[in-house]
């Protein structure tokens, strides 16, 4: 027979319940998740798109925006190299959609699980080079591809990395030596020196942050890209990210958007799976 043990970390659950119109038990559960203080509780319960952090806080975001603005203006050929999982596919779509709206000459290449394996490899780099690609943007991969990126740089290509995985490192006597790829810009909130407040985003969320920052830098209204949050939500859940901080907002807002999505693909998936919108 199963027994439930109630964890009770200390707090004024009655007071929290009254302030936020929730039950004391729900207040207890929120405290158990280490959400502490009225501001944090308010965002946990009622966070909106307006509460998302500015993507320009990510290290190298300014570099990536400047590079891509120049490449778009010069009509250089850009290729997005993603991944074959739910996060990588949505991240690829978000970058393609955002860059196309800005007039970029852009295409994509998603590795074959069986033939290419995970992440960036020399064949993908060479394929881009043969196709006359000037700039590669990785998404949901790239942070661990220092050798492949160095090879692409030797071929004269511009490379922007967007990723959310841990940065590889070597243990040395005086601590960790992080092995960052020598790309033209590296966007990954888990890299040393990145002051972005939340480290738990999926690759699609980071792709969204780049597209949003690029859109705003060119004078656009970020609200024009809000519809892409439904793809961030799918990727966040599918990649099993922690539902905390910004991820809660992305998923909550994205679920609402999915009810009225204009995406033909998503509408067909909803219809054929029998999901009740």
MIKETI-30381 format. One record per residue (C-alpha): x, y negated, z; residue in one letter; residue number from 0. Coordinates in steps of 0.2 Angstrom, whole numbers. Layout:
N
<pt east="X" north="Y" up="Z" res="a" n="NUM"/>
...
//
This chain:
277
<pt east="0" north="0" up="0" res="x" n="0"/>
<pt east="7" north="-17" up="-5" res="x" n="1"/>
<pt east="9" north="-30" up="8" res="x" n="2"/>
<pt east="10" north="-49" up="4" res="x" n="3"/>
<pt east="22" north="-59" up="15" res="x" n="4"/>
<pt east="18" north="-78" up="15" res="x" n="5"/>
<pt east="34" north="-89" up="14" res="x" n="6"/>
<pt east="31" north="-105" up="23" res="x" n="7"/>
<pt east="44" north="-118" up="21" res="x" n="8"/>
<pt east="41" north="-133" up="33" res="x" n="9"/>
<pt east="30" north="-147" up="27" res="x" n="10"/>
<pt east="14" north="-157" up="31" res="x" n="11"/>
<pt east="3" north="-146" up="20" res="x" n="12"/>
<pt east="-13" north="-154" up="26" res="x" n="13"/>
<pt east="-6" north="-171" up="23" res="x" n="14"/>
<pt east="0" north="-167" up="5" res="x" n="15"/>
<pt east="-16" north="-159" up="1" res="x" n="16"/>
<pt east="-26" north="-174" up="6" res="x" n="17"/>
<pt east="-14" north="-186" up="-4" res="x" n="18"/>
<pt east="-15" north="-176" up="-20" res="x" n="19"/>
<pt east="-33" north="-168" up="-19" res="x" n="20"/>
<pt east="-26" north="-150" up="-18" res="x" n="21"/>
<pt east="-28" north="-136" up="-6" res="x" n="22"/>
<pt east="-15" north="-134" up="9" res="x" n="23"/>
<pt east="-11" north="-117" up="1" res="x" n="24"/>
<pt east="-6" north="-125" up="-15" res="x" n="25"/>
<pt east="4" north="-138" up="-6" res="x" n="26"/>
<pt east="13" north="-124" up="2" res="x" n="27"/>
<pt east="17" north="-115" up="-14" res="x" n="28"/>
<pt east="24" north="-131" up="-22" res="x" n="29"/>
<pt east="35" north="-134" up="-6" res="x" n="30"/>
<pt east="41" north="-116" up="-8" res="x" n="31"/>
<pt east="47" north="-120" up="-25" res="x" n="32"/>
<pt east="58" north="-134" up="-17" res="x" n="33"/>
<pt east="47" north="-148" up="-25" res="x" n="34"/>
<pt east="49" north="-161" up="-11" res="x" n="35"/>
<pt east="43" north="-179" up="-9" res="x" n="36"/>
<pt east="28" north="-188" up="-16" res="x" n="37"/>
<pt east="36" north="-193" up="-32" res="x" n="38"/>
<pt east="42" north="-175" up="-36" res="x" n="39"/>
<pt east="25" north="-168" up="-32" res="x" n="40"/>
<pt east="16" north="-181" up="-42" res="x" n="41"/>
<pt east="27" north="-177" up="-58" res="x" n="42"/>
<pt east="25" north="-158" up="-54" res="x" n="43"/>
<pt east="6" north="-159" up="-54" res="x" n="44"/>
<pt east="3" north="-174" up="-66" res="x" n="45"/>
<pt east="18" north="-176" up="-77" res="x" n="46"/>
<pt east="15" north="-183" up="-94" res="x" n="47"/>
<pt east="25" north="-187" up="-110" res="x" n="48"/>
<pt east="29" north="-204" up="-103" res="x" n="49"/>
<pt east="39" north="-195" up="-89" res="x" n="50"/>
<pt east="51" north="-186" up="-101" res="x" n="51"/>
<pt east="69" north="-192" up="-100" res="x" n="52"/>
<pt east="77" north="-202" up="-113" res="x" n="53"/>
<pt east="87" north="-191" up="-124" res="x" n="54"/>
<pt east="101" north="-204" up="-126" res="x" n="55"/>
<pt east="106" north="-199" up="-109" res="x" n="56"/>
<pt east="114" north="-183" up="-116" res="x" n="57"/>
<pt east="132" north="-184" up="-120" res="x" n="58"/>
<pt east="136" north="-186" up="-138" res="x" n="59"/>
<pt east="118" north="-190" up="-143" res="x" n="60"/>
<pt east="124" north="-208" up="-148" res="x" n="61"/>
<pt east="137" north="-200" up="-159" res="x" n="62"/>
<pt east="125" north="-188" up="-167" res="x" n="63"/>
<pt east="112" north="-202" up="-171" res="x" n="64"/>
<pt east="126" north="-213" up="-179" res="x" n="65"/>
<pt east="132" north="-198" up="-189" res="x" n="66"/>
<pt east="115" north="-193" up="-195" res="x" n="67"/>
<pt east="109" north="-210" up="-199" res="x" n="68"/>
<pt east="124" north="-213" up="-210" res="x" n="69"/>
<pt east="122" north="-196" up="-219" res="x" n="70"/>
<pt east="104" north="-199" up="-222" res="x" n="71"/>
<pt east="108" north="-216" up="-229" res="x" n="72"/>
<pt east="121" north="-209" up="-241" res="x" n="73"/>
<pt east="110" north="-194" up="-246" res="x" n="74"/>
<pt east="123" north="-182" up="-241" res="x" n="75"/>
<pt east="117" north="-164" up="-240" res="x" n="76"/>
<pt east="113" north="-158" up="-223" res="x" n="77"/>
<pt east="110" north="-140" up="-217" res="x" n="78"/>
<pt east="101" north="-134" up="-201" res="x" n="79"/>
<pt east="108" north="-117" up="-195" res="x" n="80"/>
<pt east="97" north="-110" up="-182" res="x" n="81"/>
<pt east="94" north="-93" up="-174" res="x" n="82"/>
<pt east="81" north="-79" up="-178" res="x" n="83"/>
<pt east="72" north="-79" up="-161" res="x" n="84"/>
<pt east="57" north="-89" up="-156" res="x" n="85"/>
<pt east="68" north="-104" up="-149" res="x" n="86"/>
<pt east="79" north="-104" up="-164" res="x" n="87"/>
<pt east="65" north="-104" up="-177" res="x" n="88"/>
<pt east="56" north="-118" up="-168" res="x" n="89"/>
<pt east="71" north="-128" up="-166" res="x" n="90"/>
<pt east="75" north="-126" up="-184" res="x" n="91"/>
<pt east="58" north="-132" up="-189" res="x" n="92"/>
<pt east="59" north="-147" up="-178" res="x" n="93"/>
<pt east="75" north="-153" up="-185" res="x" n="94"/>
<pt east="69" north="-150" up="-203" res="x" n="95"/>
<pt east="53" north="-159" up="-200" res="x" n="96"/>
<pt east="61" north="-174" up="-191" res="x" n="97"/>
<pt east="75" north="-176" up="-204" res="x" n="98"/>
<pt east="63" north="-174" up="-219" res="x" n="99"/>
<pt east="52" north="-188" up="-212" res="x" n="100"/>
<pt east="67" north="-199" up="-212" res="x" n="101"/>
<pt east="71" north="-195" up="-230" res="x" n="102"/>
<pt east="86" north="-183" up="-227" res="x" n="103"/>
<pt east="91" north="-171" up="-240" res="x" n="104"/>
<pt east="90" north="-156" up="-229" res="x" n="105"/>
<pt east="88" north="-137" up="-229" res="x" n="106"/>
<pt east="90" north="-123" up="-217" res="x" n="107"/>
<pt east="99" north="-106" up="-215" res="x" n="108"/>
<pt east="93" north="-94" up="-201" res="x" n="109"/>
<pt east="105" north="-79" up="-199" res="x" n="110"/>
<pt east="99" north="-61" up="-202" res="x" n="111"/>
<pt east="98" north="-52" up="-186" res="x" n="112"/>
<pt east="105" north="-36" up="-194" res="x" n="113"/>
<pt east="117" north="-43" up="-207" res="x" n="114"/>
<pt east="124" north="-59" up="-198" res="x" n="115"/>
<pt east="121" north="-56" up="-180" res="x" n="116"/>
<pt east="119" north="-70" up="-167" res="x" n="117"/>
<pt east="125" north="-87" up="-170" res="x" n="118"/>
<pt east="137" north="-96" up="-182" res="x" n="119"/>
<pt east="149" north="-86" up="-192" res="x" n="120"/>
<pt east="161" north="-88" up="-206" res="x" n="121"/>
<pt east="149" north="-82" up="-219" res="x" n="122"/>
<pt east="136" north="-95" up="-214" res="x" n="123"/>
<pt east="150" north="-108" up="-215" res="x" n="124"/>
<pt east="156" north="-102" up="-232" res="x" n="125"/>
<pt east="138" north="-101" up="-239" res="x" n="126"/>
<pt east="135" north="-119" up="-234" res="x" n="127"/>
<pt east="152" north="-124" up="-242" res="x" n="128"/>
<pt east="148" north="-115" up="-258" res="x" n="129"/>
<pt east="131" north="-124" up="-258" res="x" n="130"/>
<pt east="139" north="-141" up="-257" res="x" n="131"/>
<pt east="133" north="-145" up="-240" res="x" n="132"/>
<pt east="141" north="-160" up="-232" res="x" n="133"/>
<pt east="134" north="-158" up="-214" res="x" n="134"/>
<pt east="129" north="-144" up="-203" res="x" n="135"/>
<pt east="118" north="-146" up="-188" res="x" n="136"/>
<pt east="117" north="-130" up="-177" res="x" n="137"/>
<pt east="102" north="-127" up="-165" res="x" n="138"/>
<pt east="100" north="-114" up="-151" res="x" n="139"/>
<pt east="118" north="-109" up="-155" res="x" n="140"/>
<pt east="136" north="-116" up="-158" res="x" n="141"/>
<pt east="142" north="-120" up="-141" res="x" n="142"/>
<pt east="152" north="-103" up="-141" res="x" n="143"/>
<pt east="157" north="-105" up="-160" res="x" n="144"/>
<pt east="174" north="-115" up="-158" res="x" n="145"/>
<pt east="183" north="-104" up="-171" res="x" n="146"/>
<pt east="169" north="-105" up="-184" res="x" n="147"/>
<pt east="167" north="-124" up="-181" res="x" n="148"/>
<pt east="186" north="-127" up="-183" res="x" n="149"/>
<pt east="185" north="-117" up="-199" res="x" n="150"/>
<pt east="171" north="-128" up="-205" res="x" n="151"/>
<pt east="181" north="-144" up="-201" res="x" n="152"/>
<pt east="196" north="-137" up="-210" res="x" n="153"/>
<pt east="184" north="-136" up="-226" res="x" n="154"/>
<pt east="180" north="-155" up="-223" res="x" n="155"/>
<pt east="163" north="-153" up="-216" res="x" n="156"/>
<pt east="154" north="-163" up="-203" res="x" n="157"/>
<pt east="147" north="-153" up="-189" res="x" n="158"/>
<pt east="134" north="-157" up="-176" res="x" n="159"/>
<pt east="131" north="-144" up="-162" res="x" n="160"/>
<pt east="114" north="-144" up="-152" res="x" n="161"/>
<pt east="113" north="-130" up="-140" res="x" n="162"/>
<pt east="107" north="-126" up="-122" res="x" n="163"/>
<pt east="118" north="-111" up="-118" res="x" n="164"/>
<pt east="132" north="-111" up="-105" res="x" n="165"/>
<pt east="149" north="-117" up="-111" res="x" n="166"/>
<pt east="162" north="-103" up="-112" res="x" n="167"/>
<pt east="177" north="-106" up="-101" res="x" n="168"/>
<pt east="193" north="-98" up="-95" res="x" n="169"/>
<pt east="198" north="-97" up="-77" res="x" n="170"/>
<pt east="214" north="-105" up="-73" res="x" n="171"/>
<pt east="224" north="-109" up="-57" res="x" n="172"/>
<pt east="216" north="-126" up="-55" res="x" n="173"/>
<pt east="199" north="-121" up="-60" res="x" n="174"/>
<pt east="189" north="-118" up="-76" res="x" n="175"/>
<pt east="195" north="-124" up="-93" res="x" n="176"/>
<pt east="179" north="-126" up="-104" res="x" n="177"/>
<pt east="181" north="-121" up="-122" res="x" n="178"/>
<pt east="170" north="-134" up="-131" res="x" n="179"/>
<pt east="170" north="-133" up="-150" res="x" n="180"/>
<pt east="179" north="-147" up="-159" res="x" n="181"/>
<pt east="163" north="-153" up="-168" res="x" n="182"/>
<pt east="159" north="-171" up="-173" res="x" n="183"/>
<pt east="146" north="-171" up="-159" res="x" n="184"/>
<pt east="141" north="-158" up="-146" res="x" n="185"/>
<pt east="124" north="-160" up="-138" res="x" n="186"/>
<pt east="122" north="-148" up="-124" res="x" n="187"/>
<pt east="116" north="-154" up="-106" res="x" n="188"/>
<pt east="126" north="-140" up="-98" res="x" n="189"/>
<pt east="143" north="-146" up="-105" res="x" n="190"/>
<pt east="155" north="-155" up="-92" res="x" n="191"/>
<pt east="152" north="-174" up="-92" res="x" n="192"/>
<pt east="134" north="-174" up="-97" res="x" n="193"/>
<pt east="123" north="-184" up="-86" res="x" n="194"/>
<pt east="106" north="-179" up="-92" res="x" n="195"/>
<pt east="96" north="-176" up="-77" res="x" n="196"/>
<pt east="88" north="-159" up="-82" res="x" n="197"/>
<pt east="99" north="-144" up="-88" res="x" n="198"/>
<pt east="85" north="-131" up="-91" res="x" n="199"/>
<pt east="79" north="-136" up="-108" res="x" n="200"/>
<pt east="78" north="-123" up="-122" res="x" n="201"/>
<pt east="86" north="-126" up="-139" res="x" n="202"/>
<pt east="70" north="-133" up="-147" res="x" n="203"/>
<pt east="68" north="-146" up="-133" res="x" n="204"/>
<pt east="85" north="-152" up="-137" res="x" n="205"/>
<pt east="82" north="-152" up="-156" res="x" n="206"/>
<pt east="66" north="-163" up="-152" res="x" n="207"/>
<pt east="77" north="-175" up="-141" res="x" n="208"/>
<pt east="89" north="-177" up="-156" res="x" n="209"/>
<pt east="75" north="-180" up="-168" res="x" n="210"/>
<pt east="66" north="-192" up="-156" res="x" n="211"/>
<pt east="82" north="-202" up="-153" res="x" n="212"/>
<pt east="86" north="-203" up="-172" res="x" n="213"/>
<pt east="68" north="-208" up="-176" res="x" n="214"/>
<pt east="69" north="-222" up="-163" res="x" n="215"/>
<pt east="86" north="-228" up="-169" res="x" n="216"/>
<pt east="78" north="-231" up="-186" res="x" n="217"/>
<pt east="64" north="-241" up="-179" res="x" n="218"/>
<pt east="51" north="-228" up="-178" res="x" n="219"/>
<pt east="38" north="-225" up="-165" res="x" n="220"/>
<pt east="42" north="-209" up="-155" res="x" n="221"/>
<pt east="24" north="-205" up="-153" res="x" n="222"/>
<pt east="24" north="-201" up="-172" res="x" n="223"/>
<pt east="33" north="-185" up="-167" res="x" n="224"/>
<pt east="23" north="-180" up="-152" res="x" n="225"/>
<pt east="15" north="-166" up="-162" res="x" n="226"/>
<pt east="31" north="-157" up="-162" res="x" n="227"/>
<pt east="29" north="-154" up="-144" res="x" n="228"/>
<pt east="18" north="-139" up="-148" res="x" n="229"/>
<pt east="33" north="-131" up="-155" res="x" n="230"/>
<pt east="44" north="-135" up="-140" res="x" n="231"/>
<pt east="30" north="-127" up="-129" res="x" n="232"/>
<pt east="30" north="-111" up="-139" res="x" n="233"/>
<pt east="49" north="-110" up="-138" res="x" n="234"/>
<pt east="50" north="-114" up="-120" res="x" n="235"/>
<pt east="38" north="-100" up="-115" res="x" n="236"/>
<pt east="45" north="-88" up="-128" res="x" n="237"/>
<pt east="63" north="-91" up="-122" res="x" n="238"/>
<pt east="57" north="-88" up="-104" res="x" n="239"/>
<pt east="63" north="-105" up="-97" res="x" n="240"/>
<pt east="59" north="-110" up="-80" res="x" n="241"/>
<pt east="43" north="-120" up="-79" res="x" n="242"/>
<pt east="50" north="-134" up="-69" res="x" n="243"/>
<pt east="54" north="-153" up="-72" res="x" n="244"/>
<pt east="52" north="-157" up="-91" res="x" n="245"/>
<pt east="48" north="-139" up="-96" res="x" n="246"/>
<pt east="31" north="-141" up="-86" res="x" n="247"/>
<pt east="27" north="-157" up="-96" res="x" n="248"/>
<pt east="32" north="-149" up="-113" res="x" n="249"/>
<pt east="21" north="-134" up="-110" res="x" n="250"/>
<pt east="6" north="-143" up="-102" res="x" n="251"/>
<pt east="6" north="-156" up="-116" res="x" n="252"/>
<pt east="10" north="-143" up="-130" res="x" n="253"/>
<pt east="-4" north="-131" up="-125" res="x" n="254"/>
<pt east="-17" north="-146" up="-126" res="x" n="255"/>
<pt east="-10" north="-150" up="-144" res="x" n="256"/>
<pt east="-11" north="-132" up="-149" res="x" n="257"/>
<pt east="-30" north="-132" up="-147" res="x" n="258"/>
<pt east="-31" north="-145" up="-161" res="x" n="259"/>
<pt east="-15" north="-141" up="-171" res="x" n="260"/>
<pt east="-14" north="-146" up="-189" res="x" n="261"/>
<pt east="0" north="-133" up="-193" res="x" n="262"/>
<pt east="-7" north="-121" up="-206" res="x" n="263"/>
<pt east="5" north="-107" up="-199" res="x" n="264"/>
<pt east="0" north="-109" up="-181" res="x" n="265"/>
<pt east="-19" north="-111" up="-186" res="x" n="266"/>
<pt east="-17" north="-94" up="-195" res="x" n="267"/>
<pt east="-8" north="-86" up="-180" res="x" n="268"/>
<pt east="-22" north="-92" up="-169" res="x" n="269"/>
<pt east="-35" north="-85" up="-180" res="x" n="270"/>
<pt east="-27" north="-68" up="-184" res="x" n="271"/>
<pt east="-23" north="-65" up="-166" res="x" n="272"/>
<pt east="-40" north="-69" up="-160" res="x" n="273"/>
<pt east="-34" north="-82" up="-147" res="x" n="274"/>
<pt east="-48" north="-93" up="-140" res="x" n="275"/>
<pt east="-43" north="-111" up="-143" res="x" n="276"/>
//
